[in-house]
Amino acid sequence: MFDRDKWQEIFSTIKKNKLRTFLTGFSVAWGIFMLMILLGSGNGLHNGVRMNFNRNALNALWTWTGETSIPWKGLKTGRPIRLTNDDYTILKRIEGIECISGRIGFSNSTFVHKAETGSYYVEAVHPDIGVVENHLLDDGRHINDYDIKKRRKVIIIGTDIKEALFKDEDAIGKNVKVNGIMFKVIGVFHKYQSTRNRIAYIPLSTGQAVFNWGNRIQSFAFTISMTDKLGSIAVENKIRETLALRHRFDPEDRKALGSYNSLKDFTEMNNVFFGIKAFVWIIGIFTLIASIVGVSNIMLIVVKERTKEIGIRKSLGATPGSVIALILLESILITTIAGYIGLVIGVGIMEVVNLITEQIAAGQTVDAGERGGGTMFRNPTVDLNIALASTALLIAAGTIAGYFPARRAARIKPIEALRDE
C-alpha cells in the first residue's frame, strides 16, 4: 500500500495523461457535487416548510366564517354566519379538542406610549391562544381566565412593539393606548420561529366590550388531541357539523365555514417530501454510478494501453496481486480526490445559500395577522453523517471501479502481452 516506487509510478502515469485524468476526475466530482446539491435543496425545502408549520402548534386547527353559498333547508345563499360566545362554550365540550380560543382581529391599530406611536395588529383572544400559536413569554404573564371574567383592560405585546414603544424601559405594568383605549401591559412575548413580532393580544371579553362586538366572535383557533391525519379530520368534521347545526348551513359549505387543519397539511406535506427525498437519492446515486462507470471504462483503457508493460512486469516476476494493487490504487486515488473536491464544493455552495436565506429570513417582514409567512427554503445544508457516508461510498465506488480492470490486467499472460501491439 505504501510502496514508494508504486506511488511514484501512479503519479507518473497521471502526469502523462493529464486530460484523461482530469476528465475522469471531473465525472466523479460532478456526480458527488450533484448529489450534495440535490440533497441540500431537498433539505432546504423540507426545513422551510417545517419551520413555517412550527410557527404554530402542529396539531392546530382554525375555523372562520363567511356567507353561505349552498341553499339549505329552504334558506337562501348569501346569509352571513355569525359566531358567538355560545359557540365557544359548546365547542369546548367536543371530544378531541384540547385548547380553544375565540379570535377578533383589529388590523392597523394605533398604539401610543408617551411620545412613541405605531400601527400594529391586535387580537382579542382567550388564554389558550398562547398554546395554539406557540407563544414564548419573555417577561410578565399571559392572559388568564380571570382577565376574561372581569373584562380587564390588559394587554400582552410582541417584542417588536416593546422595542419600538418602550425602548430599554421595562414595559410590564406600564400603560399603552390602543385606538384611544388605555391598557396595562402584563406580558412581553415572541412567537416561536418568527422573525417579526408585531402583534398584541387583549382578553376577548374586553375586546368585545370596548370595540362594540357584543357577544360575537370572528374565528376560532384550536389544538386537538389526535396525532394522526384521520383523527384530526374527524374532529374537524365534528366542529363543522356542530356549527352547521347551530347556524343552519350545509356542513360541506366551505364559504360559510372555512377551516385550516395544520396536522392534516403537515402529514400530507411530509409524505410529499418523503417521496422527494427518495427521488433525490435515486437521481443522485444514479448520477454517481454513471460517474463510476466512466472511471471503470477509463481504467479499462489504461489497462489496454499498458498491456505490454504489464506483460513485462509479470515476466520479471510481478505477482497478480501487485498488478491489481497498482491499477486499484490509481482508481481509488483519482476517485477519492475528485469526489472529495466535488463534496467540498457542493457542501460549500449549500452553506453559502444557507447564509443568504438566513439573511433574507432575518430581514423579512411578516404580517403578524397572518398564520403563514416566512421563506419556504431554510437551512439547505447536508448532514455531516451523510457527507461522511458519501465519502465512504466514494472510496468503495473507486475500489469497485478499479477492481474489474485490475482483475483483467492480472489475468494477462506475459507471452500474449508481449505480442500486443
Salt bridges, closest charged atoms under 4 A:
GLU9 OE2 - ARG306 NH2 3.24
GLU9 OE1 - ARG313 NH2 2.04
ASP87 OD1 - ARG246 NE 2.45
ASP87 OD2 - HIS247 NE2 2.86
GLU123 OE2 - ARG103 NH2 2.64
GLU133 OE2 - ARG103 NH2 3.54
GLU133 OE1 - HIS135 NE2 3.60
GLU133 OE1 - LYS191 NZ 3.29
ASP138 OD1 - HIS190 ND1 2.94
ASP147 OD2 - ARG141 NH1 2.80
ASP147 OD1 - ARG152 NH1 3.17
GLU169 OE1 - HIS113 NE2 3.35
GLU169 OE2 - LYS114 NZ 3.68
GLU169 OE2 - LYS174 NZ 3.85
GLU236 OE2 - ARG254 NH1 3.81
GLU268 OE2 - LYS229 NZ 3.00
GLU305 OE1 - ARG20 NH1 2.66
GLU309 OE2 - ARG306 NH2 3.06
GLU309 OE2 - ARG313 NE 3.34
GLU330 OE1 - ARG306 NH1 3.44
GLU358 OE2 - ARG378 NE 3.05
